Amino acid sequence: MDQILRYRIGERNRIELAQGDITRQETDAIVNAANSSLLGGGGVDGAIHDAAGPSLLAECKKIKMQRGSLPAGKAVITTGGLLKAKFVVHTVGPIWQGGRYNEPQILENCYCNSMAEAERFRCGTISFPSIATGAYHYPVPEAAQIAVRTIAELLHRDKHSITTVRFVLFEKEIFDRYEEVVHQTAEHYPQYQIVEEPVGL
């Protein structure tokens, strides 16, 4: 069973941290850290395609034929195939090049555009991996700060269908780093009203 930490954002919204497998999440949508081809790959991308079955690849091929490759920072939504999640949001993270090529803004765009795609289909819950910190080598501390701050701001600022955002981190080291960043964000951005909640409420 996943280790879960839960934090309230304002009155009605939540950020959750889970150590586990994103392909097993039962949120309305899960986010795939895809490559621009949308045709599957390694890491999270390959795991999601394997778990979702061939219908996911067929949808991705159709999107690629219609729109071409997906640029970094953009997002597109498909159904979830055999996954427990109804939808998969595919987004392409930036390849880390020392921060010289607008990587922080591109990574922020991944989270914003993924949320917007899930909103279009009235999702209430969504699970994210740690985008771009695997094969694209984005440093985890910096990536976690962007992820948590961006989602906290979106949940605090906007009225929308999504009320729970879960970060699903496979490795304990990354889970622990995200936990640290949530507490740092709560301290440095009090306007987001981040309060830890006991799990089970």
C-alpha positions as CSV (number, residue, x, y, z in Angstrom):
1,M,0.0,0.0,0.0
2,D,1.2,3.5,-0.8
3,Q,2.7,5.7,1.9
4,I,0.5,8.8,1.8
5,L,0.9,12.3,3.2
6,R,-1.9,14.8,2.8
7,Y,-1.9,18.6,2.9
8,R,-4.9,21.0,2.7
9,I,-4.7,24.0,0.5
10,G,-7.2,26.6,1.7
11,E,-10.7,25.3,2.4
12,R,-11.4,22.6,-0.1
13,N,-8.3,21.5,-2.0
14,R,-5.5,19.1,-1.2
15,I,-2.0,18.1,-2.3
16,E,-1.0,14.5,-1.5
17,L,2.3,12.8,-1.6
18,A,2.3,9.0,-2.3
19,Q,5.2,6.6,-2.5
20,G,4.1,4.0,-5.0
21,D,3.3,3.1,-8.6
22,I,1.5,5.8,-10.7
23,T,-0.1,3.1,-12.9
24,R,-2.1,1.8,-10.0
25,Q,-3.6,5.2,-9.0
26,E,-7.4,5.5,-9.0
27,T,-7.5,9.2,-9.5
28,D,-9.6,10.5,-12.4
29,A,-6.4,11.2,-14.4
30,I,-2.8,10.3,-14.2
31,V,0.0,12.3,-15.9
32,N,2.5,10.6,-18.2
33,A,6.0,12.1,-18.5
34,A,6.0,11.4,-22.2
35,N,8.5,12.0,-25.0
36,S,7.5,14.2,-27.9
37,S,6.7,11.3,-30.2
38,L,3.9,10.1,-27.8
39,L,4.8,6.5,-28.8
40,G,6.0,5.3,-25.5
41,G,9.5,4.9,-24.1
42,G,11.2,4.0,-20.8
43,G,10.6,4.9,-17.2
44,V,7.1,6.2,-16.3
45,D,6.2,6.5,-20.0
46,G,6.9,2.8,-20.7
47,A,5.2,1.7,-17.5
48,I,2.0,3.6,-18.3
49,H,1.8,2.3,-21.9
50,D,2.4,-1.3,-20.7
51,A,-0.3,-1.0,-18.0
52,A,-2.8,0.8,-20.3
53,G,-2.6,-1.7,-23.1
54,P,-2.6,-1.2,-26.9
55,S,-5.6,1.2,-27.0
56,L,-3.4,4.0,-25.5
57,L,-0.8,3.7,-28.1
58,A,-3.4,3.7,-30.8
59,E,-4.8,7.0,-29.5
60,C,-1.4,8.5,-29.2
61,K,-0.6,7.6,-32.8
62,K,-3.8,9.2,-34.0
63,I,-2.9,12.4,-32.1
64,K,0.6,12.5,-33.5
65,M,-0.8,12.0,-37.1
66,Q,-3.2,15.0,-36.5
67,R,-0.9,17.3,-34.6
68,G,2.6,16.2,-35.0
69,S,5.1,15.8,-32.2
70,L,4.2,17.3,-28.8
71,P,6.5,20.2,-27.9
72,A,8.1,20.4,-24.4
73,G,5.8,22.0,-21.9
74,K,2.6,21.2,-23.8
75,A,0.0,18.5,-22.8
76,V,-2.6,16.4,-24.4
77,I,-5.2,14.0,-23.0
78,T,-6.3,10.5,-23.9
79,T,-8.5,7.8,-22.3
80,G,-6.9,5.5,-19.8
81,G,-7.2,2.2,-21.6
82,L,-6.9,-0.7,-19.0
83,L,-5.7,1.7,-16.2
84,K,-7.9,2.4,-13.2
85,A,-7.6,6.1,-14.1
86,K,-10.2,7.3,-16.7
87,F,-7.7,9.6,-18.5
88,V,-4.0,9.9,-19.2
89,V,-2.5,13.4,-19.6
90,H,0.7,13.3,-21.6
91,T,3.2,16.1,-21.2
92,V,6.8,16.5,-22.3
93,G,9.3,17.8,-19.8
94,P,12.4,19.8,-20.5
95,I,15.8,18.1,-21.0
96,W,18.0,19.6,-18.3
97,Q,20.8,21.7,-19.8
98,G,21.9,23.6,-16.7
99,G,18.9,25.9,-16.8
100,R,20.2,27.8,-19.8
101,Y,17.3,27.0,-22.1
102,N,14.2,28.1,-20.1
103,E,13.9,24.7,-18.4
104,P,12.2,26.1,-15.3
105,Q,9.4,27.8,-17.3
106,I,8.9,24.8,-19.5
107,L,8.6,22.5,-16.5
108,E,6.1,24.9,-14.9
109,N,4.1,24.8,-18.2
110,C,4.0,21.0,-18.0
111,Y,2.1,21.2,-14.7
112,C,-0.2,24.1,-15.8
113,N,-1.1,22.6,-19.1
114,S,-1.7,19.2,-17.6
115,M,-4.1,20.6,-15.1
116,A,-5.8,22.5,-17.9
117,E,-6.3,19.4,-20.0
118,A,-7.7,17.5,-17.0
119,E,-10.0,20.4,-16.3
120,R,-11.5,20.2,-19.8
121,F,-12.8,16.7,-18.9
122,R,-14.0,17.8,-15.4
123,C,-11.5,15.6,-13.5
124,G,-11.7,16.0,-9.8
125,T,-8.4,14.2,-9.0
126,I,-5.1,13.9,-10.8
127,S,-1.8,12.1,-10.1
128,F,1.6,13.4,-11.3
129,P,5.0,11.8,-11.4
130,S,8.1,13.8,-10.8
131,I,8.3,15.2,-14.4
132,A,11.7,15.3,-16.1
133,T,13.8,14.0,-13.2
134,G,14.4,10.6,-14.8
135,A,15.9,10.3,-18.2
136,Y,15.8,14.1,-18.7
137,H,18.0,14.6,-15.7
138,Y,16.3,17.6,-14.2
139,P,17.6,18.0,-10.6
140,V,15.1,16.7,-8.1
141,P,15.3,19.5,-5.6
142,E,14.7,22.2,-8.2
143,A,12.0,20.2,-10.0
144,A,10.2,19.5,-6.7
145,Q,10.1,23.2,-5.9
146,I,8.6,24.1,-9.3
147,A,6.1,21.2,-9.1
148,V,4.8,21.9,-5.6
149,R,4.8,25.7,-5.9
150,T,3.0,25.6,-9.2
151,I,0.3,23.2,-8.0
152,A,-0.2,25.0,-4.7
153,E,-0.7,28.3,-6.6
154,L,-3.2,26.8,-9.0
155,L,-5.2,25.1,-6.3
156,H,-5.1,28.3,-4.1
157,R,-5.9,30.7,-6.9
158,D,-8.5,29.1,-9.2
159,K,-11.9,27.7,-8.8
160,H,-11.9,24.5,-10.8
161,S,-13.1,20.9,-10.9
162,I,-9.8,19.5,-9.6
163,T,-9.7,19.4,-5.8
164,T,-6.9,16.8,-5.1
165,V,-3.5,16.7,-6.8
166,R,-1.3,13.7,-5.9
167,F,2.4,13.4,-6.5
168,V,3.3,9.8,-6.9
169,L,7.0,9.2,-6.3
170,F,8.4,5.7,-6.9
171,E,11.6,6.2,-4.9
172,K,11.8,6.9,-1.2
173,E,14.5,9.5,-1.7
174,I,12.4,11.5,-4.1
175,F,9.3,11.1,-1.9
176,D,11.3,12.5,1.1
177,R,12.6,15.4,-1.0
178,Y,9.0,16.3,-2.0
179,E,8.0,16.2,1.6
180,E,10.7,18.6,2.5
181,V,9.7,21.0,-0.3
182,V,6.0,21.0,0.7
183,H,7.0,22.1,4.2
184,Q,9.4,24.7,2.8
185,T,6.6,26.0,0.5
186,A,4.2,26.2,3.4
187,E,6.7,28.3,5.3
188,H,7.8,30.6,2.4
189,Y,4.3,31.0,0.8
190,P,1.8,31.4,3.7
191,Q,-0.8,32.7,1.3
192,Y,-1.3,29.2,0.0
193,Q,-2.5,28.1,3.5
194,I,-0.8,24.7,3.4
195,V,-1.7,22.6,6.4
196,E,-0.8,18.9,7.0
197,E,-3.8,16.7,7.6
198,P,-3.9,13.3,9.3
199,V,-4.4,10.6,6.7
200,G,-7.9,9.1,6.9
201,L,-9.8,12.3,7.2
